[in-house]
Amino acid sequence: MLDGLLRQSADQGKLRKVAVGLTAEKLRDDLDALALREPQLASALTRVGYPEARIRAPGFETLLRTIVGQQVSVASAASVWNKLETELGAGFTPACLLERDFDTLRACGLSRQKQGYARSLCELVAAGELDLHHLPADDEEAIALLTRIKGIGRWSAEIYLLFAEGRPDIWPAGDLAVQEGVKRLLDLEERPLENATRRLAESWSPQRGAMAIFTWHFYANPAL
């Protein structure tokens, strides 16, 4: 599934997989293919154009950033992350965080709850129970593994797989902006709930990832 979305790179004599994500070119190709069988998408592409790529680095730092950013503003999340990096050092490992006590992490801005989530992530990675560079190829299996992390629900797992691994058929149907984007795109009377949003996208497989990114782009367009 990820063939063509991964490149091989040398790392001290070993080969490791590095996700390159849904590039702008890949998004364009997938959306063009979808537009051939979805006239409303073709019309929308004419009006708002193609979305930009959304690519994140694979690994525990991206998931830790997700935890840090939960229920706070972008500015607040950035402030906490900068304090963490100052305390733990650039390129810190899961072990670095696990070595810090509650008060030290609290001073960085992590609440008790978020510390629990962060430790859950780091403990799973440090113990070798979660290898973020070799997740199962099956999307549902990968989601099930990621949601073992405290504080990481299905939506967060899907976003990670979409942005950090560039998996082309991920469809975060529980996302409110995706639901609203689908409503506007298909000219529905009401915003569909998660199950309905999932059903509506069945015909867009195996390119639902590109459609998800387009729904965000379409929803956020100020001209609409």
MDAnalysis code that builds the backbone (N, CA, C; Angstrom):
import MDAnalysis as mda
import numpy as np

u = mda.Universe.empty(672, n_residues=224, atom_resindex=np.repeat(np.arange(224), 3), trajectory=True)
u.add_TopologyAttr("name", ["N", "CA", "C"] * 224)
u.add_TopologyAttr("resid", np.arange(1, 225))
u.add_TopologyAttr("resname", ["MET", "LEU", "ASP", "GLY", "LEU", "LEU", "ARG", "GLN", "SER", "ALA", "ASP", "GLN", "GLY", "LYS", "LEU", "ARG", "LYS", "VAL", "ALA", "VAL", "GLY", "LEU", "THR", "ALA", "GLU", "LYS", "LEU", "ARG", "ASP", "ASP", "LEU", "ASP", "ALA", "LEU", "ALA", "LEU", "ARG", "GLU", "PRO", "GLN", "LEU", "ALA", "SER", "ALA", "LEU", "THR", "ARG", "VAL", "GLY", "TYR", "PRO", "GLU", "ALA", "ARG", "ILE", "ARG", "ALA", "PRO", "GLY", "PHE", "GLU", "THR", "LEU", "LEU", "ARG", "THR", "ILE", "VAL", "GLY", "GLN", "GLN", "VAL", "SER", "VAL", "ALA", "SER", "ALA", "ALA", "SER", "VAL", "TRP", "ASN", "LYS", "LEU", "GLU", "THR", "GLU", "LEU", "GLY", "ALA", "GLY", "PHE", "THR", "PRO", "ALA", "CYS", "LEU", "LEU", "GLU", "ARG", "ASP", "PHE", "ASP", "THR", "LEU", "ARG", "ALA", "CYS", "GLY", "LEU", "SER", "ARG", "GLN", "LYS", "GLN", "GLY", "TYR", "ALA", "ARG", "SER", "LEU", "CYS", "GLU", "LEU", "VAL", "ALA", "ALA", "GLY", "GLU", "LEU", "ASP", "LEU", "HIS", "HIS", "LEU", "PRO", "ALA", "ASP", "ASP", "GLU", "GLU", "ALA", "ILE", "ALA", "LEU", "LEU", "THR", "ARG", "ILE", "LYS", "GLY", "ILE", "GLY", "ARG", "TRP", "SER", "ALA", "GLU", "ILE", "TYR", "LEU", "LEU", "PHE", "ALA", "GLU", "GLY", "ARG", "PRO", "ASP", "ILE", "TRP", "PRO", "ALA", "GLY", "ASP", "LEU", "ALA", "VAL", "GLN", "GLU", "GLY", "VAL", "LYS", "ARG", "LEU", "LEU", "ASP", "LEU", "GLU", "GLU", "ARG", "PRO", "LEU", "GLU", "ASN", "ALA", "THR", "ARG", "ARG", "LEU", "ALA", "GLU", "SER", "TRP", "SER", "PRO", "GLN", "ARG", "GLY", "ALA", "MET", "ALA", "ILE", "PHE", "THR", "TRP", "HIS", "PHE", "TYR", "ALA", "ASN", "PRO", "ALA", "LEU"])
u.atoms.positions = np.array([
    [0.821, -1.214, 0.000],
    [0.000, 0.000, 0.000],
    [0.852, 1.260, 0.000],
    [1.989, 1.178, 0.719],
    [2.816, 2.363, 0.825],
    [3.899, 2.428, -0.238],
    [3.916, 1.423, -1.163],
    [4.902, 1.467, -2.231],
    [4.718, 2.753, -3.017],
    [5.804, 3.427, -3.274],
    [5.730, 4.702, -3.984],
    [5.625, 5.875, -3.045],
    [5.286, 5.624, -1.768],
    [5.198, 6.691, -0.783],
    [6.340, 6.612, 0.222],
    [7.209, 5.635, 0.020],
    [8.345, 5.475, 0.927],
    [9.630, 5.489, 0.124],
    [10.657, 6.020, 0.707],
    [11.963, 5.948, 0.078],
    [12.923, 5.278, 1.043],
    [13.928, 4.641, 0.511],
    [14.919, 3.990, 1.345],
    [16.079, 4.958, 1.569],
    [16.573, 5.023, 2.814],
    [17.730, 5.865, 3.094],
    [18.693, 5.115, 3.985],
    [19.989, 5.378, 3.785],
    [21.000, 4.683, 4.580],
    [21.086, 5.312, 5.956],
    [21.237, 4.473, 6.979],
    [21.369, 4.964, 8.344],
    [22.386, 4.086, 9.054],
    [23.653, 4.509, 8.978],
    [24.755, 3.771, 9.588],
    [24.776, 2.318, 9.106],
    [24.677, 2.171, 7.792],
    [24.777, 0.838, 7.223],
    [23.479, 0.075, 7.188],
    [22.434, 0.600, 7.801],
    [21.156, -0.085, 7.806],
    [20.183, 0.688, 6.926],
    [19.136, 0.024, 6.467],
    [18.116, 0.692, 5.670],
    [16.890, 0.912, 6.525],
    [16.321, 2.090, 6.443],
    [15.109, 2.368, 7.182],
    [14.117, 3.036, 6.244],
    [12.845, 2.914, 6.541],
    [11.806, 3.507, 5.714],
    [11.493, 4.915, 6.198],
    [11.390, 5.838, 5.257],
    [11.059, 7.218, 5.584],
    [9.843, 7.626, 4.770],
    [8.753, 7.962, 5.435],
    [7.531, 8.311, 4.721],
    [7.666, 9.683, 4.072],
    [7.272, 9.794, 2.842],
    [7.326, 11.084, 2.167],
    [5.942, 11.712, 2.048],
    [4.903, 10.986, 2.405],
    [3.579, 11.566, 2.493],
    [2.859, 11.744, 1.179],
    [1.666, 12.294, 1.276],
    [0.868, 12.617, 0.104],
    [1.377, 13.942, -0.454],
    [2.275, 13.850, -1.404],
    [2.871, 15.044, -1.992],
    [1.832, 15.810, -2.801],
    [2.191, 17.036, -3.161],
    [1.295, 17.845, -3.980],
    [0.977, 17.143, -5.299],
    [1.986, 16.499, -5.886],
    [1.782, 15.777, -7.144],
    [0.828, 14.596, -6.952],
    [1.024, 13.856, -5.861],
    [0.161, 12.714, -5.578],
    [-1.277, 13.174, -5.302],
    [-1.431, 14.256, -4.563],
    [-2.766, 14.800, -4.299],
    [-3.463, 15.180, -5.606],
    [-2.730, 15.843, -6.474],
    [-3.308, 16.272, -7.748],
    [-3.747, 15.058, -8.576],
    [-2.893, 14.045, -8.635],
    [-3.216, 12.853, -9.418],
    [-4.451, 12.141, -8.857],
    [-4.492, 11.999, -7.530],
    [-5.621, 11.300, -6.908],
    [-6.920, 12.091, -7.075],
    [-6.846, 13.404, -6.923],
    [-8.051, 14.214, -7.068],
    [-8.529, 14.251, -8.518],
    [-7.605, 14.265, -9.456],
    [-7.996, 14.213, -10.871],
    [-8.705, 12.897, -11.175],
    [-8.197, 11.811, -10.590],
    [-8.834, 10.509, -10.805],
    [-10.227, 10.481, -10.192],
    [-10.371, 11.063, -9.018],
    [-11.682, 11.115, -8.363],
    [-12.651, 12.008, -9.126],
    [-12.148, 13.100, -9.679],
    [-13.006, 14.052, -10.387],
    [-13.633, 13.432, -11.632],
    [-12.997, 12.427, -12.195],
    [-13.549, 11.766, -13.378],
    [-14.855, 11.043, -13.064],
    [-15.038, 10.637, -11.789],
    [-16.265, 9.934, -11.418],
    [-17.096, 10.704, -10.392],
    [-16.645, 11.917, -10.042],
    [-17.384, 12.746, -9.084],
    [-17.492, 14.156, -9.653],
    [-18.553, 14.434, -10.439],
    [-18.668, 15.735, -11.102],
    [-18.626, 16.917, -10.136],
    [-19.177, 16.746, -8.939],
    [-19.179, 17.856, -7.985],
    [-17.768, 18.199, -7.524],
    [-16.900, 17.197, -7.452],
    [-15.500, 17.462, -7.125],
    [-14.830, 18.196, -8.278],
    [-15.105, 17.784, -9.485],
    [-14.517, 18.448, -10.651],
    [-14.879, 19.930, -10.656],
    [-16.146, 20.229, -10.356],
    [-16.592, 21.616, -10.299],
    [-15.897, 22.380, -9.176],
    [-15.771, 21.722, -8.018],
    [-15.139, 22.372, -6.869],
    [-13.662, 22.647, -7.137],
    [-12.977, 21.729, -7.798],
    [-11.566, 21.941, -8.125],
    [-11.396, 23.153, -9.034],
    [-12.331, 23.345, -9.943],
    [-12.277, 24.507, -10.831],
    [-12.405, 25.797, -10.035],
    [-13.245, 25.754, -8.994],
    [-13.499, 26.970, -8.212],
    [-12.394, 27.284, -7.209],
    [-11.880, 26.272, -6.500],
    [-10.956, 26.548, -5.391],
    [-9.550, 26.009, -5.613],
    [-9.343, 25.246, -6.667],
    [-8.015, 24.728, -6.944],
    [-7.633, 23.556, -6.050],
    [-6.378, 23.158, -6.155],
    [-5.882, 21.991, -5.425],
    [-5.341, 22.391, -4.052],
    [-5.478, 21.513, -3.073],
    [-4.927, 21.815, -1.738],
    [-3.415, 21.649, -1.718],
    [-2.795, 22.274, -0.735],
    [-1.367, 22.073, -0.526],
    [-1.151, 20.754, 0.220],
    [0.027, 20.198, 0.052],
    [0.360, 18.955, 0.751],
    [0.472, 19.215, 2.252],
    [0.100, 18.228, 3.024],
    [0.245, 18.295, 4.483],
    [1.103, 17.101, 4.903],
    [2.364, 17.349, 5.152],
    [3.300, 16.266, 5.444],
    [3.972, 16.511, 6.788],
    [3.990, 15.488, 7.625],
    [4.656, 15.542, 8.918],
    [5.688, 14.415, 8.985],
    [6.686, 14.581, 9.822],
    [7.710, 13.547, 9.969],
    [7.152, 12.359, 10.742],
    [7.409, 11.145, 10.286],
    [6.981, 9.976, 11.049],
    [7.808, 9.820, 12.317],
    [7.214, 9.250, 13.362],
    [7.950, 9.028, 14.598],
    [7.230, 9.560, 15.813],
    [7.809, 9.301, 16.976],
    [7.111, 9.615, 18.219],
    [6.984, 11.116, 18.460],
    [7.905, 11.937, 17.904],
    [7.807, 13.372, 18.137],
    [6.512, 13.947, 17.566],
    [6.109, 13.466, 16.396],
    [4.872, 13.967, 15.790],
    [3.669, 13.611, 16.656],
    [3.636, 12.398, 17.196],
    [2.535, 12.016, 18.076],
    [2.598, 12.779, 19.394],
    [3.800, 13.027, 19.892],
    [3.925, 13.813, 21.116],
    [3.441, 15.239, 20.885],
    [3.738, 15.791, 19.722],
    [3.216, 17.123, 19.392],
    [1.689, 17.122, 19.355],
    [1.115, 16.040, 18.879],
    [-0.347, 15.918, 18.868],
    [-0.890, 15.982, 20.283],
    [-0.262, 15.273, 21.194],
    [-0.686, 15.281, 22.591],
    [-0.530, 16.670, 23.200],
    [0.613, 17.292, 22.951],
    [0.868, 18.634, 23.478],
    [-0.185, 19.625, 22.981],
    [-0.609, 19.455, 21.726],
    [-1.530, 20.414, 21.118],
    [-2.993, 20.191, 21.400],
    [-3.333, 19.134, 22.120],
    [-4.741, 18.838, 22.374],
    [-5.393, 19.914, 23.236],
    [-6.500, 20.469, 22.742],
    [-7.357, 21.408, 23.477],
    [-6.651, 22.694, 23.900],
    [-5.618, 23.093, 23.168],
    [-4.968, 24.384, 23.419],
    [-4.745, 25.070, 22.078],
    [-4.460, 26.345, 22.131],
    [-4.218, 27.095, 20.902],
    [-2.886, 26.691, 20.281],
    [-2.718, 27.043, 19.015],
    [-1.458, 26.762, 18.327],
    [-0.303, 27.452, 19.034],
    [-0.519, 28.685, 19.478],
    [0.533, 29.434, 20.155],
    [0.912, 28.783, 21.483],
    [-0.083, 28.321, 22.228],
    [0.186, 27.667, 23.511],
    [0.940, 26.366, 23.313],
    [0.520, 25.597, 22.297],
    [1.195, 24.330, 22.007],
    [2.657, 24.571, 21.629],
    [2.905, 25.595, 20.827],
    [4.276, 25.913, 20.417],
    [5.129, 26.302, 21.618],
    [4.524, 27.052, 22.561],
    [5.242, 27.462, 23.759],
    [5.644, 26.255, 24.608],
    [4.705, 25.326, 24.790],
    [4.993, 24.127, 25.569],
    [6.077, 23.300, 24.883],
    [5.971, 23.156, 23.576],
    [6.954, 22.350, 22.851],
    [8.355, 22.967, 22.956],
    [8.444, 24.274, 22.858],
    [9.742, 24.936, 22.972],
    [10.350, 24.707, 24.353],
    [9.521, 24.735, 25.383],
    [10.012, 24.487, 26.742],
    [10.473, 23.041, 26.898],
    [9.730, 22.121, 26.283],
    [10.128, 20.709, 26.337],
    [11.479, 20.503, 25.665],
    [11.647, 21.094, 24.495],
    [12.909, 20.939, 23.782],
    [14.069, 21.549, 24.556],
    [13.814, 22.669, 25.212],
    [14.856, 23.297, 26.020],
    [15.252, 22.389, 27.179],
    [14.252, 21.772, 27.809],
    [14.508, 20.883, 28.944],
    [15.146, 19.567, 28.520],
    [14.630, 18.968, 27.439],
    [15.059, 17.622, 27.055],
    [16.190, 17.608, 26.030],
    [16.348, 18.706, 25.321],
    [17.387, 18.764, 24.292],
    [16.820, 18.450, 22.921],
    [17.328, 19.099, 21.904],
    [16.867, 18.855, 20.533],
    [17.110, 17.396, 20.164],
    [16.150, 16.801, 19.472],
    [16.290, 15.401, 19.080],
    [16.189, 14.440, 20.246],
    [15.469, 14.842, 21.294],
    [15.355, 13.994, 22.486],
    [14.655, 12.673, 22.181],
    [14.942, 11.684, 22.990],
    [14.370, 10.348, 22.840],
    [13.254, 10.140, 23.856],
    [12.439, 9.089, 23.697],
    [11.414, 8.789, 24.706],
    [12.002, 8.639, 26.103],
    [13.196, 8.056, 26.207],
    [13.824, 7.859, 27.518],
    [14.083, 9.193, 28.213],
    [14.414, 10.226, 27.448],
    [14.679, 11.537, 28.040],
    [13.453, 12.059, 28.787],
    [12.289, 11.907, 28.176],
    [11.066, 12.367, 28.832],
    [10.744, 11.507, 30.050],
    [10.921, 10.208, 29.926],
    [10.598, 9.302, 31.025],
    [11.480, 9.536, 32.243],
    [12.659, 10.089, 32.042],
    [13.569, 10.359, 33.152],
    [13.159, 11.588, 33.960],
    [12.311, 12.432, 33.402],
    [11.909, 13.663, 34.100],
    [10.757, 13.391, 35.059],
    [10.752, 14.125, 36.175],
    [9.685, 13.940, 37.159],
    [8.499, 14.840, 36.842],
    [7.452, 14.684, 37.625],
    [6.204, 15.402, 37.387],
    [6.409, 16.912, 37.380],
    [7.116, 17.433, 38.389],
    [7.270, 18.884, 38.521],
    [8.062, 19.474, 37.352],
    [9.056, 18.746, 36.873],
    [9.851, 19.237, 35.748],
    [8.995, 19.370, 34.494],
    [8.185, 18.347, 34.224],
    [7.324, 18.387, 33.041],
    [6.183, 19.385, 33.224],
    [5.737, 19.531, 34.457],
    [4.698, 20.524, 34.750],
    [5.209, 21.934, 34.446],
    [6.472, 22.172, 34.770],
    [7.062, 23.484, 34.518],
    [7.174, 23.764, 33.019],
    [7.203, 22.705, 32.234],
    [7.227, 22.873, 30.773],
    [5.838, 23.147, 30.208],
    [4.817, 22.958, 31.052],
    [3.449, 23.233, 30.613],
    [2.584, 22.014, 30.415],
    [3.090, 20.830, 30.780],
    [2.304, 19.611, 30.611],
    [1.469, 19.341, 31.859],
    [0.169, 19.288, 31.682],
    [-0.735, 18.971, 32.789],
    [-0.544, 17.520, 33.224],
    [-1.141, 17.155, 34.347],
    [-1.050, 15.777, 34.819],
    [-1.594, 14.810, 33.761],
    [-2.730, 15.166, 33.153],
    [-3.335, 14.296, 32.149],
    [-2.428, 14.128, 30.936],
    [-1.872, 15.225, 30.445],
    [-1.016, 15.141, 29.268],
    [0.295, 14.431, 29.580],
    [0.759, 14.562, 30.808],
    [1.941, 13.800, 31.193],
    [1.653, 12.302, 31.126],
    [0.451, 11.924, 31.537],
    [0.071, 10.517, 31.453],
    [0.041, 10.033, 30.016],
    [-0.486, 10.863, 29.123],
    [-0.526, 10.510, 27.704],
    [0.887, 10.416, 27.133],
    [1.718, 11.417, 27.464],
    [3.086, 11.452, 26.940],
    [3.883, 10.255, 27.441],
    [3.721, 9.903, 28.705],
    [4.446, 8.749, 29.247],
    [3.957, 7.450, 28.612],
    [2.666, 7.356, 28.346],
    [2.131, 6.169, 27.695],
    [2.790, 5.973, 26.332],
    [2.867, 7.041, 25.557],
    [3.522, 6.987, 24.250],
    [4.983, 6.576, 24.381],
    [5.700, 7.270, 25.254],
    [7.135, 7.026, 25.374],
    [7.434, 5.638, 25.934],
    [6.611, 5.159, 26.844],
    [6.820, 3.822, 27.402],
    [6.628, 2.743, 26.346],
    [5.605, 2.885, 25.522],
    [5.361, 1.901, 24.465],
    [6.496, 1.885, 23.447],
    [6.985, 3.069, 23.089],
    [8.084, 3.156, 22.121],
    [9.371, 2.615, 22.736],
    [9.674, 3.037, 23.969],
    [10.916, 2.613, 24.615],
    [10.954, 1.102, 24.846],
    [9.786, 0.512, 25.105],
    [9.714, -0.928, 25.354],
    [9.709, -1.753, 24.070],
    [9.657, -1.079, 22.937],
    [9.630, -1.785, 21.666],
    [8.267, -2.340, 21.303],
    [7.229, -1.934, 22.038],
    [5.874, -2.414, 21.753],
    [5.204, -1.614, 20.646],
    [5.777, -0.461, 20.321],
    [5.230, 0.393, 19.273],
    [6.382, 0.902, 18.423],
    [6.496, 0.377, 17.211],
    [7.527, 0.810, 16.268],
    [6.859, 1.690, 15.221],
    [7.019, 2.972, 15.385],
    [6.321, 3.920, 14.519],
    [6.882, 3.976, 13.103],
    [8.007, 3.310, 12.877],
    [8.563, 3.268, 11.524],
    [8.226, 1.963, 10.817],
    [7.534, 1.073, 11.519],
    [7.134, -0.201, 10.912],
    [5.739, -0.592, 11.417],
    [4.795, 0.297, 11.235],
    [3.420, -0.002, 11.611],
    [2.824, -1.006, 10.626],
    [1.790, -1.748, 11.043],
    [1.150, -2.690, 10.114],
    [0.697, -1.992, 8.838],
    [0.813, -2.674, 7.715],
    [0.383, -2.100, 6.442],
    [-1.125, -1.919, 6.386],
    [-1.865, -2.793, 7.059],
    [-3.315, -2.668, 7.100],
    [-3.692, -1.451, 7.946],
    [-4.493, -0.562, 7.379],
    [-4.832, 0.689, 8.065],
    [-5.523, 0.454, 9.404],
    [-6.494, -0.444, 9.444],
    [-7.229, -0.679, 10.684],
    [-6.329, -1.280, 11.759],
    [-5.415, -2.144, 11.359],
    [-4.479, -2.709, 12.327],
    [-3.559, -1.616, 12.876],
    [-3.126, -0.725, 12.006],
    [-2.265, 0.375, 12.446],
    [-3.019, 1.301, 13.397],
    [-4.272, 1.588, 13.091],
    [-5.088, 2.434, 13.971],
    [-5.270, 1.775, 15.336],
    [-5.539, 0.479, 15.336],
    [-5.715, -0.245, 16.597],
    [-4.451, -0.183, 17.449],
    [-3.295, -0.261, 16.810],
    [-2.030, -0.207, 17.549],
    [-1.785, 1.197, 18.096],
    [-2.031, 2.207, 17.295],
    [-1.808, 3.585, 17.732],
    [-2.735, 3.982, 18.871],
    [-3.954, 3.478, 18.860],
    [-4.914, 3.857, 19.904],
    [-4.660, 3.126, 21.220],
    [-3.630, 2.319, 21.275],
    [-3.184, 1.790, 22.567],
    [-2.557, 2.901, 23.411],
    [-2.109, 3.947, 22.740],
    [-1.513, 5.084, 23.447],
    [-2.625, 5.863, 24.139],
    [-2.473, 6.130, 25.423],
    [-3.461, 6.937, 26.131],
    [-3.526, 8.329, 25.501],
    [-4.730, 8.793, 25.273],
    [-4.903, 10.123, 24.698],
    [-4.914, 10.157, 23.188],
    [-4.628, 9.029, 22.546],
    [-4.665, 8.957, 21.086],
    [-5.890, 8.145, 20.686],
    [-6.912, 8.838, 20.201],
    [-8.121, 8.171, 19.737],
    [-8.042, 7.901, 18.245],
    [-9.143, 7.449, 17.706],
    [-9.154, 7.096, 16.280],
    [-8.802, 8.295, 15.399],
    [-9.369, 9.467, 15.711],
    [-9.097, 10.641, 14.881],
    [-7.604, 10.961, 14.856],
    [-6.965, 10.983, 16.021],
    [-5.538, 11.297, 16.080],
    [-4.716, 10.258, 15.331],
    [-5.102, 8.990, 15.458],
    [-4.391, 7.919, 14.743],
    [-4.534, 8.090, 13.241],
    [-5.743, 8.423, 12.789],
    [-5.967, 8.610, 11.353],
    [-5.168, 9.794, 10.821],
    [-5.137, 10.879, 11.584],
    [-4.392, 12.060, 11.155],
    [-2.902, 11.740, 11.053],
    [-2.388, 10.973, 12.002],
    [-0.981, 10.578, 11.946],
    [-0.703, 9.756, 10.685],
    [-1.540, 8.765, 10.426],
    [-1.327, 7.906, 9.263],
    [-1.459, 8.680, 7.954],
    [-2.325, 9.671, 7.945],
    [-2.531, 10.471, 6.734],
    [-1.364, 11.423, 6.485],
    [-0.941, 12.134, 7.516],
    [0.075, 13.167, 7.343],
    [1.506, 12.633, 7.455],
    [1.758, 11.730, 8.400],
    [3.127, 11.270, 8.632],
    [3.503, 10.075, 7.765],
    [2.524, 9.261, 7.392],
    [2.829, 8.108, 6.554],
    [2.287, 8.253, 5.142],
    [1.457, 9.240, 4.926],
    [0.936, 9.465, 3.584],
    [0.071, 8.326, 3.080],
    [-0.652, 7.670, 3.989],
    [-1.489, 6.548, 3.550],
    [-2.654, 7.080, 2.722],
    [-2.829, 6.591, 1.512],
    [-3.722, 7.238, 0.555],
    [-5.210, 7.021, 0.782],
    [-5.595, 6.057, 1.631],
    [-7.022, 5.761, 1.755],
    [-7.566, 6.052, 3.148],
    [-6.851, 6.848, 3.930],
    [-7.316, 7.215, 5.268],
    [-8.452, 8.242, 5.150],
    [-9.499, 8.017, 5.916],
    [-10.672, 8.890, 5.850],
    [-11.140, 9.216, 7.273],
    [-10.724, 10.358, 7.844],
    [-11.100, 10.733, 9.208],
    [-12.536, 11.245, 9.284],
    [-13.466, 10.313, 9.218],
    [-14.886, 10.675, 9.108],
    [-15.427, 11.377, 10.352],
    [-14.730, 11.267, 11.481],
    [-15.187, 11.930, 12.694],
    [-14.793, 13.390, 12.780],
    [-14.025, 13.871, 11.821],
    [-13.572, 15.263, 11.819],
    [-14.707, 16.186, 11.379],
    [-15.010, 17.185, 12.193],
    [-16.148, 18.065, 11.897],
    [-15.944, 18.857, 10.603],
    [-14.704, 19.263, 10.338],
    [-14.449, 20.019, 9.106],
    [-14.596, 19.120, 7.880],
    [-14.202, 17.859, 7.997],
    [-14.425, 16.912, 6.901],
    [-15.921, 16.744, 6.656],
    [-16.675, 16.589, 7.736],
    [-18.125, 16.428, 7.607],
    [-18.763, 17.654, 6.956],
    [-18.345, 18.839, 7.383],
    [-18.906, 20.059, 6.803],
    [-18.463, 20.222, 5.352],
    [-17.220, 19.836, 5.070],
    [-16.740, 19.901, 3.693],
    [-17.518, 18.977, 2.782],
    [-17.850, 17.775, 3.274],
    [-18.656, 16.830, 2.497],
    [-20.054, 17.405, 2.267],
    [-20.617, 18.010, 3.291],
    [-21.954, 18.625, 3.167],
    [-21.965, 19.671, 2.045],
    [-20.963, 20.538, 2.038],
    [-20.916, 21.599, 1.028],
    [-20.599, 21.027, -0.356],
    [-19.674, 20.079, -0.390],
    [-19.267, 19.504, -1.672],
    [-20.418, 18.801, -2.364],
    [-21.187, 18.033, -1.585],
    [-22.293, 17.261, -2.157],
    [-23.623, 17.993, -2.080],
    [-23.583, 19.227, -1.568],
    [-24.786, 20.053, -1.464],
    [-25.879, 19.346, -0.656],
    [-25.502, 18.850, 0.522],
    [-26.445, 18.169, 1.402],
    [-27.178, 19.188, 2.265],
    [-28.354, 18.838, 2.735],
    [-29.124, 19.748, 3.568],
    [-28.535, 19.864, 4.968],
    [-27.982, 18.781, 5.496],
    [-27.431, 18.782, 6.834],
    [-26.028, 18.183, 6.829],
    [-25.255, 18.574, 7.818],
    [-23.924, 17.985, 7.960],
    [-24.059, 16.526, 8.374],
    [-23.463, 15.610, 7.630],
    [-23.583, 14.195, 7.967],
    [-22.781, 13.849, 9.222],
    [-23.291, 12.930, 10.014],
    [-22.565, 12.451, 11.178],
    [-21.480, 11.464, 10.734],
    [-20.699, 10.995, 11.694],
    [-19.522, 10.198, 11.353],
    [-19.852, 8.972, 10.516],
    [-20.828, 8.178, 10.926],
    [-21.138, 6.950, 10.184],
    [-21.605, 7.261, 8.766],
    [-22.428, 8.296, 8.637],
    [-22.909, 8.681, 7.305],
    [-21.763, 9.204, 6.451],
    [-20.855, 9.966, 7.063],
    [-19.699, 10.490, 6.335],
    [-18.818, 9.358, 5.843],
    [-18.698, 8.318, 6.650],
    [-17.904, 7.161, 6.245],
    [-18.558, 6.440, 5.067],
    [-19.875, 6.295, 5.132],
    [-20.587, 5.614, 4.040],
    [-20.510, 6.414, 2.745],
    [-20.660, 7.729, 2.840],
    [-20.640, 8.575, 1.640],
    [-19.313, 8.501, 0.904],
    [-18.252, 8.173, 1.631],
    [-16.919, 8.165, 1.028],
    [-16.508, 6.806, 0.477],
    [-17.355, 5.806, 0.607],
    [-16.962, 4.461, 0.170],
    [-16.560, 4.429, -1.301],
    [-17.258, 5.170, -2.121],
    [-16.961, 5.145, -3.561],
    [-15.677, 5.902, -3.900],
    [-15.120, 6.648, -2.930],
    [-13.892, 7.398, -3.169],
    [-12.636, 6.584, -2.862],
    [-12.816, 5.404, -2.302],
    [-11.679, 4.532, -2.035],
    [-11.099, 4.063, -3.375],
    [-9.797, 3.937, -3.506],
    [-8.739, 4.005, -2.481],
    [-8.021, 5.348, -2.425],
    [-8.724, 6.445, -2.695],
    [-8.100, 7.765, -2.699],
    [-8.777, 8.705, -1.712],
    [-9.274, 8.121, -0.619],
    [-10.011, 8.943, 0.347],
    [-9.111, 9.922, 1.094],
    [-7.818, 9.614, 1.189],
    [-6.903, 10.544, 1.849],
    [-6.841, 11.877, 1.128],
    [-6.729, 11.825, -0.182],
    [-6.705, 13.057, -0.976],
    [-8.027, 13.806, -0.837],
    [-9.123, 13.078, -0.801],
    [-10.424, 13.724, -0.653],
    [-10.556, 14.368, 0.726],
    [-10.017, 13.739, 1.759],
    [-10.059, 14.333, 3.101],
    [-9.326, 15.665, 3.107],
    [-8.131, 15.690, 2.532],
    [-7.363, 16.932, 2.480],
    [-8.091, 17.987, 1.642],
    [-8.762, 17.547, 0.584],
    [-9.517, 18.510, -0.219],
    [-10.716, 19.058, 0.556],
    [-11.394, 18.226, 1.349],
    [-12.556, 18.739, 2.096],
    [-12.136, 19.824, 3.078],
    [-10.969, 19.681, 3.697],
    [-10.473, 20.744, 4.583],
    [-10.214, 22.006, 3.784],
    [-9.585, 21.854, 2.627],
    [-9.284, 22.974, 1.742],
    [-10.581, 23.662, 1.277],
    [-11.547, 22.868, 0.903],
    [-12.820, 23.376, 0.413],
    [-13.594, 24.075, 1.525],
    [-13.598, 23.471, 2.714],
    [-14.298, 24.036, 3.864],
    [-13.712, 25.385, 4.287],
    [-12.390, 25.501, 4.215],
    [-11.724, 26.702, 4.698],
    [-11.667, 27.825, 3.675],
    [-12.085, 27.562, 2.444],
    [-11.975, 28.586, 1.403],
    [-12.906, 29.768, 1.718],
    [-12.366, 30.984, 1.882],
    [-13.190, 32.127, 2.280],
    [-14.203, 32.568, 1.234],
    [-14.022, 32.126, -0.003],
    [-14.939, 32.538, -1.060],
    [-16.227, 31.726, -1.061],
    [-16.270, 30.661, -0.289],
    [-17.444, 29.776, -0.311],
    [-18.331, 30.007, 0.895],
])
